[in-house]
């Protein structure tokens, strides 16, 4: 007995055109109503360089939610087209502001830019020494 044919997931308009196929054919079922995320939501997961196993827990990612593969496990695609599976509690909306004092490996450039901007607003206090 063979499995029923798979049907593609509907692709929201905001997904980049080159990722439509990857989004449509990512595995999974419909997301339950109590889940905080919906298909097509842009999310991120922070990665930490000290994590013992290679993968997204070490590098972090930004991507879109597609479906669910378990009680609290979502699946989706990254901005580079890779498939991911993660607990929805480990995700956060992609537009969440970067924590300037965080230690994740994925937001390093954004944190440096925030710190540089803060230092520029402070100015120099050379008048204190004259």
C-alpha positions as CSV (number, residue, x, y, z in Angstrom):
1,X,0.0,0.0,0.0
2,X,1.5,3.3,-1.0
3,X,1.2,6.7,0.8
4,X,-1.3,9.2,-0.5
5,X,0.2,11.8,-2.9
6,X,1.6,14.9,-1.1
7,X,0.0,18.2,-1.8
8,X,2.0,21.4,-1.7
9,X,1.5,24.0,1.0
10,X,0.0,27.3,-0.1
11,X,2.8,29.9,-0.5
12,X,2.2,33.4,1.0
13,X,2.9,36.4,-1.3
14,X,5.8,37.7,0.9
15,X,8.0,34.6,0.4
16,X,10.7,35.4,-2.1
17,X,10.1,33.8,-5.6
18,X,13.2,31.7,-5.6
19,X,12.0,30.0,-2.4
20,X,8.4,29.2,-3.4
21,X,9.2,25.6,-4.4
22,X,11.0,24.9,-1.1
23,X,8.2,26.5,0.9
24,X,5.5,24.6,-0.9
25,X,7.1,21.1,-0.6
26,X,8.4,21.3,3.0
27,X,6.9,18.5,5.0
28,X,4.4,18.8,7.8
29,X,0.8,19.1,8.8
30,X,-1.5,22.0,9.6
31,X,-0.4,24.2,12.5
32,X,-2.7,23.9,15.6
33,X,-4.7,26.9,16.7
34,X,-2.9,27.3,20.0
35,X,0.5,27.7,18.3
36,X,1.8,31.3,18.5
37,X,3.0,31.1,14.8
38,X,1.1,30.8,11.5
39,X,2.4,29.6,8.1
40,X,4.5,32.3,6.5
41,X,5.5,34.0,9.8
42,X,9.1,35.3,9.6
43,X,11.0,33.9,12.6
44,X,14.5,33.7,13.9
45,X,16.4,31.3,16.3
46,X,19.5,32.3,18.0
47,X,22.6,30.1,17.7
48,X,25.4,29.8,20.2
49,X,29.0,28.9,19.2
50,X,29.5,26.6,22.2
51,X,26.5,24.3,21.4
52,X,28.0,20.8,21.2
53,X,26.3,19.6,18.0
54,X,26.7,21.3,14.6
55,X,23.7,22.9,12.9
56,X,21.2,25.7,13.5
57,X,21.5,25.6,17.3
58,X,25.1,26.7,16.7
59,X,24.7,29.1,13.8
60,X,21.1,30.4,14.3
61,X,18.9,31.3,11.4
62,X,16.1,33.5,10.1
63,X,13.3,31.9,8.1
64,X,9.6,31.2,7.6
65,X,7.2,28.9,9.4
66,X,5.6,26.3,7.1
67,X,3.9,23.5,9.1
68,X,4.1,21.3,12.2
69,X,5.7,17.9,12.5
70,X,4.8,17.2,16.2
71,X,3.0,18.6,19.2
72,X,5.2,21.7,19.5
73,X,7.7,21.2,16.7
74,X,7.5,23.5,13.7
75,X,9.1,23.1,10.4
76,X,10.0,25.7,7.8
77,X,12.7,27.1,5.5
78,X,15.5,29.5,6.2
79,X,16.2,32.6,4.1
80,X,18.8,30.5,2.3
81,X,16.3,27.7,1.5
82,X,17.3,25.1,4.1
83,X,14.6,23.1,5.9
84,X,14.5,23.4,9.7
85,X,12.6,21.7,12.5
86,X,12.5,23.4,15.9
87,X,10.4,23.7,19.1
88,X,8.2,26.8,18.7
89,X,9.4,28.0,22.1
90,X,13.0,28.4,20.8
91,X,11.8,30.7,18.0
92,X,11.0,34.4,18.1
93,X,9.6,36.8,15.6
94,X,12.3,38.0,13.1
95,X,11.5,41.7,13.8
96,X,12.3,41.3,17.6
97,X,14.9,43.9,18.4
98,X,18.5,42.6,18.8
99,X,19.7,42.4,22.4
100,X,22.8,44.5,22.5
101,X,24.2,42.4,25.4
102,X,23.3,39.0,24.0
103,X,25.9,36.4,23.1
104,X,24.4,34.6,20.2
105,X,26.6,33.9,17.1
106,X,23.9,34.9,14.6
107,X,23.3,38.6,15.6
108,X,26.9,39.6,16.0
109,X,26.9,42.2,13.2
110,X,23.7,43.8,14.4
111,X,25.0,44.0,18.0
112,X,28.2,45.6,16.8
113,X,26.3,48.2,14.8
114,X,24.1,49.1,17.8
115,X,27.2,49.5,20.1
116,X,29.0,51.7,17.5
117,X,25.9,53.9,17.2
118,X,25.7,54.2,21.0
119,X,29.4,55.2,21.2
120,X,28.8,57.8,18.4
121,X,26.0,59.4,20.4
122,X,28.1,59.7,23.5
123,X,30.7,62.0,21.9
124,X,34.1,62.8,23.3
125,X,34.5,64.4,26.8
126,X,37.8,66.1,26.2
127,X,36.6,69.3,27.8
128,X,36.9,67.5,31.2
129,X,40.7,67.6,30.9
130,X,41.3,71.2,30.0
